[in-house]
């Protein structure tokens, strides 16, 4: 379901009812000595201010999301309820997603929500690894940007409470953002199941990984759970027009209240 479209339609319907009531129906009730709105107006015009506030906040400032999968472990866990800043990367019109005001651009290391290029009705969340014009390589499970390897430092172990196992954890710095990730450095890094995608000719796949030149207006993204994430390695680049916003805060996880806090 396209919730943004549903909310917009509710805004239009309740807004029209609110205007009709203010201009014609309310004066007629006063002349007739009737104080109370009909029930149908209470559930249309009466809801307009609330729907308008929700629509404006969700469309232009902050939108909530729920993490459905483990592709961003250890940064984000299944069940995390997060907030996404809709203003960070520019103001966009709701429903049509057209940018009307430039504010900023994604940076390496940002955790970004975007509409999945293969199905724009689905929202994805990944970390921005490479920017337009960058050359990104992921060879033997190690990342390089523009020919410079991104250092990995051991960062202890991560405990997976669902599987009741520990995984080796690493620390990586992308741009100004230092974050933890899970990877298996000794695991074979041959990438299988790659879909056809726009600008596929900008990527070279080999036995040990891939190298891609990121096209203008596009971004290369990856999950922090590197060996368990379907990301740009498999389905390609994220177009700028698909961007939703920057994830910045975990506001709730009903299974672990200690998860509440900023996203890095």
Secondary structure in CASP SS format (residue, H / E / C, confidence):
PFRMAT SS
TARGET T0000
AUTHOR 0000-0000-0000
METHOD secondary structure of the structure
MODEL  1
X C 1.00
X C 1.00
X H 1.00
X H 1.00
X H 1.00
X H 1.00
X H 1.00
X H 1.00
X H 1.00
X H 1.00
X H 1.00
X H 1.00
X H 1.00
X H 1.00
X H 1.00
X H 1.00
X H 1.00
X H 1.00
X H 1.00
X H 1.00
X H 1.00
X H 1.00
X H 1.00
X H 1.00
X H 1.00
X H 1.00
X H 1.00
X H 1.00
X H 1.00
X H 1.00
X H 1.00
X H 1.00
X C 1.00
X C 1.00
X C 1.00
X C 1.00
X C 1.00
X C 1.00
X H 1.00
X H 1.00
X H 1.00
X H 1.00
X C 1.00
X C 1.00
X H 1.00
X H 1.00
X H 1.00
X H 1.00
X H 1.00
X H 1.00
X H 1.00
X H 1.00
X H 1.00
X H 1.00
X H 1.00
X H 1.00
X H 1.00
X H 1.00
X H 1.00
X H 1.00
X C 1.00
X E 1.00
X E 1.00
X E 1.00
X E 1.00
X E 1.00
X C 1.00
X C 1.00
X C 1.00
X C 1.00
X C 1.00
X C 1.00
X C 1.00
X C 1.00
X C 1.00
X C 1.00
X C 1.00
X C 1.00
X C 1.00
X C 1.00
X E 1.00
X E 1.00
X E 1.00
X E 1.00
X E 1.00
X C 1.00
X C 1.00
X C 1.00
X C 1.00
X C 1.00
X E 1.00
X E 1.00
X C 1.00
X C 1.00
X C 1.00
X C 1.00
X C 1.00
X C 1.00
X E 1.00
X E 1.00
X E 1.00
X C 1.00
X C 1.00
X C 1.00
X C 1.00
X C 1.00
X C 1.00
X C 1.00
X C 1.00
X C 1.00
X E 1.00
X E 1.00
X E 1.00
X E 1.00
X E 1.00
X C 1.00
X C 1.00
X C 1.00
X C 1.00
X C 1.00
X C 1.00
X C 1.00
X E 1.00
X E 1.00
X E 1.00
X E 1.00
X E 1.00
X E 1.00
X E 1.00
X E 1.00
X C 1.00
X C 1.00
X C 1.00
X C 1.00
X E 1.00
X E 1.00
X E 1.00
X E 1.00
X E 1.00
X C 1.00
X C 1.00
X E 1.00
X E 1.00
X E 1.00
X E 1.00
X C 1.00
X C 1.00
X E 1.00
X E 1.00
X C 1.00
X C 1.00
X E 1.00
X E 1.00
X E 1.00
X E 1.00
X E 1.00
X E 1.00
X E 1.00
X E 1.00
X E 1.00
X C 1.00
X C 1.00
X C 1.00
X C 1.00
X E 1.00
X E 1.00
X E 1.00
X E 1.00
X E 1.00
X E 1.00
X E 1.00
X E 1.00
X E 1.00
X E 1.00
X C 1.00
X C 1.00
X E 1.00
X E 1.00
X E 1.00
X E 1.00
X E 1.00
X E 1.00
X C 1.00
X C 1.00
X C 1.00
X C 1.00
X C 1.00
X C 1.00
X C 1.00
X C 1.00
X C 1.00
X C 1.00
X C 1.00
X C 1.00
X C 1.00
X C 1.00
X C 1.00
X C 1.00
X C 1.00
X H 1.00
X H 1.00
X H 1.00
X E 1.00
X E 1.00
X E 1.00
X E 1.00
X C 1.00
X C 1.00
X E 1.00
X E 1.00
X E 1.00
X E 1.00
X E 1.00
X C 1.00
X C 1.00
X C 1.00
X C 1.00
X E 1.00
X E 1.00
X E 1.00
X E 1.00
X E 1.00
X C 1.00
X C 1.00
X E 1.00
X H 1.00
X H 1.00
X H 1.00
X C 1.00
X C 1.00
X C 1.00
X H 1.00
X H 1.00
X H 1.00
X H 1.00
X C 1.00
X C 1.00
X E 1.00
X E 1.00
X H 1.00
X H 1.00
X H 1.00
X E 1.00
X E 1.00
X E 1.00
X E 1.00
X E 1.00
X E 1.00
X E 1.00
X E 1.00
X E 1.00
X E 1.00
X C 1.00
X C 1.00
X C 1.00
X C 1.00
X H 1.00
X H 1.00
X H 1.00
X C 1.00
X E 1.00
X E 1.00
X C 1.00
X C 1.00
END
